[in-house]
Amino acid sequence: MEKFSDQVQLFLKGLAMGAADVVPGVSGGTIAFVTGIYIELVETIKSLNFHALVLLKSEGVVSAWKYINGNFLAVLLAGLFTSLFSLAQVMQLLLAEYPLLLWSFFIGLIVGSVYYLLRQSPPRQLHEKLLFLSGIATAYGVSIAPPIILEGSVLMMFFAGSIALCAMILPGISGSFILVLLGLYPVFIDALAEFKVDILVAFASGGVLGLMLFSRLLSWMLVRYRTAILVTMCGFLIGSLNVIWPWKSVVSSMVTDSGKTLVLSTQNLWPSAYAEITKMDPQTTFCVLLFVFGALLVFGLERLGKVKSKSLLQG
């Protein structure tokens, strides 16, 4: 990144990734993919290894910083963490007051992402089509899995972070939804909103360890089986739509020790059935508009990614 405008764009992409990662059912990895920084992100995470420490000791900070792509990582993380901490309470409000509109917007993002990904790597061979279908089945299966209620201890949040952050860099697999399945999403959001350092440090420590290990496997697979991985990710994205369908009725729920209501299972409805069962306005027109806006936003982010890639090639 030599230009200030590039840094601003990368910071904005980090903001978008952070906003997506706060919401169950939406993956920050999807945002990274459609903005053209996914491969660089995986390779950068992969570079956080023992060799970087050796360079730091033998050649100094500059060499180590260059090796880990430090400028890219610093700007992206600045945007991501700014978004996580500043939007945690905003997302709580939106999920509580405008859930239909918010989920419709994110469905637009995901549908736009699927279109983008399939256009980049359409499944042509039989095994690619089977992987695409297995991705749908896997994500859908995860979406209907009953949540497990775990204690939000520091040790548990360490292990949850190692799983959730790995999921966050996979398009279509939401780290936040993994936390929902583990029953730890309220703990995570509360820690962000109240800035509980012990929980956040444990979660981040587990996440860093998980990412360092998983990024190596993912990088290896992307080099050797790129199309197969991409079509599987497309399946993940489609399967994840079940999670964020706006019109739902609550089938079962529970009240946590902190007094918060945690939804355990829901049933998807058409807008007309939603209005009949819940006696609430389905807001269909506004939902459709936000769906279209979300899809168009992906195409705009795709353009930014293409401009970025083109400038890198010309540079």
C-alpha positions in Angstrom: 0.0 0.0 0.0 1.8 3.1 -1.2 -1.1 5.5 -1.5 -3.1 7.0 1.3 -6.3 6.2 -0.6 -5.4 2.5 -0.6 -5.0 2.6 3.2 -8.4 4.3 3.5 -10.0 1.7 1.3 -8.4 -1.1 3.4 -9.6 0.5 6.6 -13.1 0.7 5.3 -12.9 -3.0 4.3 -11.8 -3.8 7.9 -14.8 -1.8 9.2 -17.1 -3.9 7.0 -15.5 -7.1 8.1 -15.9 -6.2 11.8 -19.5 -5.2 11.3 -20.2 -8.6 9.6 -18.4 -10.6 12.3 -20.6 -9.0 15.0 -23.8 -10.4 13.4 -24.6 -14.2 13.7 -24.9 -15.7 10.2 -22.7 -13.2 8.4 -19.0 -13.9 7.8 -16.2 -11.4 7.7 -14.4 -13.8 5.3 -17.2 -13.1 2.8 -16.5 -9.4 2.9 -12.7 -10.0 2.5 -13.4 -12.2 -0.5 -15.7 -9.9 -2.4 -13.4 -6.9 -1.7 -10.4 -8.6 -3.3 -8.2 -9.0 -0.1 -9.0 -12.6 0.9 -5.9 -14.4 -0.5 -3.7 -11.6 0.9 -5.4 -11.9 4.2 -4.8 -15.7 4.4 -1.2 -15.4 3.4 -0.6 -12.6 5.9 -2.1 -14.6 8.7 0.1 -17.5 7.6 3.2 -15.4 7.8 2.7 -14.9 11.6 5.1 -17.8 12.4 8.4 -18.7 14.0 10.4 -17.4 11.1 9.0 -13.9 11.7 10.4 -14.1 15.2 13.8 -15.2 13.8 13.8 -12.2 11.4 12.9 -9.9 14.2 15.9 -11.1 16.3 18.4 -11.3 13.4 17.5 -8.5 11.0 15.3 -6.2 13.1 11.8 -4.8 13.2 11.7 -3.5 9.6 12.5 -6.9 8.0 10.0 -8.7 10.3 7.3 -6.1 9.6 7.8 -6.5 5.9 7.7 -10.3 6.1 4.4 -10.3 8.0 2.9 -7.7 5.6 2.6 -5.4 8.6 1.1 -2.3 6.9 -1.7 -4.4 5.5 -2.4 -6.2 8.7 -2.2 -3.0 10.9 -4.6 -1.0 8.8 -7.1 -3.9 8.3 -7.1 -4.7 12.0 -7.5 -1.0 12.9 -10.7 -1.0 10.8 -11.9 -4.3 12.1 -11.4 -3.6 15.8 -12.9 -0.1 15.4 -15.9 -1.6 14.0 -16.2 -4.4 16.6 -16.1 -2.1 19.5 -18.0 0.8 18.1 -20.7 -1.3 16.4 -21.4 -3.9 19.1 -24.0 -1.7 20.8 -25.3 -0.5 17.5 -25.8 -4.0 16.3 -27.6 -4.9 19.6 -30.0 -2.0 18.9 -30.6 -2.9 15.3 -31.1 -6.6 16.1 -33.6 -5.6 18.8 -35.5 -2.8 17.0 -35.1 -3.5 13.2 -34.3 -7.2 12.8 -36.3 -7.7 9.6 -34.5 -4.8 7.8 -31.1 -5.8 9.1 -31.4 -9.5 8.1 -32.8 -8.5 4.6 -29.8 -6.4 4.1 -27.4 -9.2 5.0 -29.3 -11.6 2.8 -28.7 -9.2 -0.1 -25.0 -9.2 0.8 -24.8 -13.0 0.8 -26.8 -13.5 -2.5 -24.5 -10.9 -4.1 -21.5 -12.8 -2.8 -22.7 -16.1 -4.2 -23.2 -14.6 -7.6 -19.7 -13.1 -7.5 -18.1 -16.3 -6.3 -19.9 -18.6 -8.8 -19.0 -16.2 -11.6 -15.4 -16.4 -10.6 -15.3 -20.2 -10.2 -18.3 -22.0 -11.6 -18.6 -25.7 -10.7 -18.1 -27.5 -14.0 -16.8 -31.0 -13.0 -18.9 -33.5 -11.1 -16.8 -33.5 -8.0 -17.0 -29.7 -7.9 -20.8 -29.8 -8.1 -20.9 -32.4 -5.3 -18.7 -30.2 -3.2 -21.0 -27.3 -3.9 -24.0 -29.4 -2.7 -22.1 -30.7 0.3 -21.3 -27.1 1.3 -25.0 -26.2 1.2 -25.8 -29.3 3.3 -23.1 -28.6 5.8 -24.0 -25.0 6.4 -27.7 -25.8 6.6 -27.0 -28.7 9.0 -25.0 -26.3 11.2 -27.8 -23.8 11.0 -30.4 -26.2 12.4 -28.1 -27.7 15.0 -29.4 -27.2 18.6 -27.3 -24.8 20.6 -25.2 -25.9 23.4 -25.2 -23.8 26.6 -21.6 -23.5 27.9 -20.3 -21.6 30.8 -18.7 -18.3 29.7 -15.5 -18.8 31.6 -12.1 -17.4 30.5 -10.9 -20.9 29.5 -14.0 -21.7 27.6 -13.8 -18.3 25.7 -10.2 -19.2 24.8 -11.3 -22.4 23.1 -14.4 -20.6 21.6 -12.1 -18.0 20.1 -9.9 -20.6 18.5 -13.0 -22.1 16.7 -14.9 -18.9 16.0 -12.0 -16.9 14.5 -11.2 -19.7 12.1 -14.8 -19.7 11.0 -14.7 -15.9 10.6 -12.2 -16.1 7.7 -14.3 -18.7 5.9 -16.8 -17.1 3.5 -20.3 -18.3 4.5 -19.3 -19.7 7.9 -20.1 -17.2 10.6 -17.9 -17.1 13.7 -20.6 -15.3 15.5 -23.1 -18.0 14.7 -20.6 -20.6 16.0 -20.7 -18.7 19.3 -24.5 -18.8 19.1 -24.4 -22.6 18.8 -22.0 -22.8 21.8 -24.3 -20.5 23.8 -21.5 -18.0 24.1 -22.7 -15.2 21.8 -24.3 -13.1 24.6 -21.0 -13.5 26.6 -19.0 -12.2 23.6 -21.3 -9.2 22.8 -21.5 -8.3 26.5 -17.6 -8.4 26.7 -17.4 -6.1 23.7 -20.0 -3.7 25.0 -18.7 -3.6 28.5 -15.0 -4.0 27.5 -14.3 -7.0 29.8 -10.6 -7.3 29.3 -10.1 -10.9 30.6 -12.8 -12.4 28.4 -11.6 -10.4 25.3 -7.9 -11.3 25.9 -8.8 -15.0 26.3 -11.0 -15.0 23.2 -8.4 -13.2 21.1 -5.5 -15.4 22.3 -7.4 -18.5 21.3 -8.3 -17.0 18.0 -4.7 -16.1 17.2 -3.6 -19.6 17.9 -6.4 -21.1 15.9 -5.8 -18.8 13.0 -2.1 -19.4 12.8 -2.7 -23.2 12.5 -5.8 -23.0 10.3 -4.4 -20.4 7.9 -1.6 -22.8 6.9 -4.1 -25.5 5.9 -6.3 -23.1 4.1 -3.5 -21.6 2.2 -2.2 -25.0 1.1 -5.7 -26.0 0.0 -6.3 -22.7 -1.9 -3.0 -23.2 -3.9 -3.8 -26.8 -4.8 -7.6 -27.0 -5.0 -8.7 -23.4 -5.5 -11.8 -24.1 -7.6 -13.0 -26.9 -5.3 -12.5 -24.7 -2.2 -14.3 -21.8 -3.8 -17.4 -23.7 -4.9 -17.6 -25.3 -1.5 -17.6 -21.8 0.0 -20.4 -20.9 -2.3 -22.4 -23.8 -0.9 -21.6 -22.6 2.6 -23.0 -19.2 1.7 -26.2 -20.6 0.3 -26.7 -22.9 3.2 -26.2 -20.1 5.7 -29.2 -18.2 4.3 -31.4 -20.4 6.5 -29.9 -18.7 9.6 -30.6 -15.1 8.6 -34.0 -15.4 6.9 -35.8 -12.4 8.3 -39.3 -13.7 9.0 -39.2 -16.2 11.8 -41.3 -17.4 14.7 -39.6 -18.5 17.9 -40.1 -22.2 18.7 -38.1 -22.3 21.9 -36.0 -20.0 24.0 -34.4 -19.7 27.4 -33.5 -16.9 29.9 -29.8 -16.8 30.8 -28.4 -16.1 34.3 -27.9 -12.4 33.3 -31.6 -12.1 32.4 -31.2 -12.1 28.6 -33.4 -14.2 26.4 -31.6 -16.6 24.2 -33.5 -18.1 21.2 -32.8 -21.8 20.9 -34.8 -22.6 17.7 -36.9 -20.8 15.2 -39.2 -21.5 12.2 -38.8 -19.7 8.9 -42.0 -18.1 7.5 -43.2 -16.3 4.4 -44.0 -12.6 5.1 -47.7 -13.3 5.0 -47.5 -16.1 7.5 -45.2 -14.0 9.7 -47.9 -11.2 9.7 -50.6 -13.7 10.5 -48.8 -15.5 13.3 -46.9 -12.7 15.0 -49.5 -9.9 14.3 -46.6 -7.7 13.3 -45.9 -5.8 10.1 -43.5 -7.9 7.8 -42.2 -4.6 6.3 -41.9 -6.5 2.9 -41.3 -3.5 0.7 -38.5 -2.0 2.9 -37.0 -5.5 3.3 -36.9 -6.0 -0.5 -35.3 -2.6 -1.0 -32.6 -3.4 1.6 -32.0 -6.8 0.0 -31.4 -5.1 -3.3 -29.1 -2.5 -1.7 -27.1 -5.2 0.0 -26.6 -7.1 -3.3 -25.7 -3.9 -5.1 -23.2 -3.1 -2.3 -21.4 -6.3 -3.0 -21.0 -5.4 -6.7 -19.6 -2.0 -5.6 -17.1 -3.8 -3.3 -16.2 -6.1 -6.2 -15.4 -3.1 -8.3 -13.1 -1.8 -5.6 -11.4 -5.2 -5.5 -10.9 -5.2 -9.2 -9.5 -1.6 -9.2 -7.1 -2.7 -6.4 -6.0 -5.8 -8.3 -5.5 -3.9 -11.5 -3.4 -1.2 -9.7 -1.2 -3.9 -8.1 -0.7 -5.6 -11.5 0.2 -2.2 -13.2 2.5 -1.3 -10.2 
